[in-house]
Amino acid sequence: MKQPIYIFSDGKLKRRQNTLAFENADGKKKYVPVESTSEPMVPGLAIQY
């Protein structure tokens, strides 16, 4: 079942093959498979590359 993801931190959002890659201001990276995501919800400041 696909679920929305919520990103509340500022950072960079990238798509890498079939994965969403988010890097926050501290340099921590989080990877989420696109197949399990219905929609990204980004109320913070995210720069998309």
Secondary structure, DSSP 8 states (H G I E B T S, - for coil): --EEEE--S-EEEEEETTEEEEEETTS-EEEEEGGGEEEEE--S-EEE-
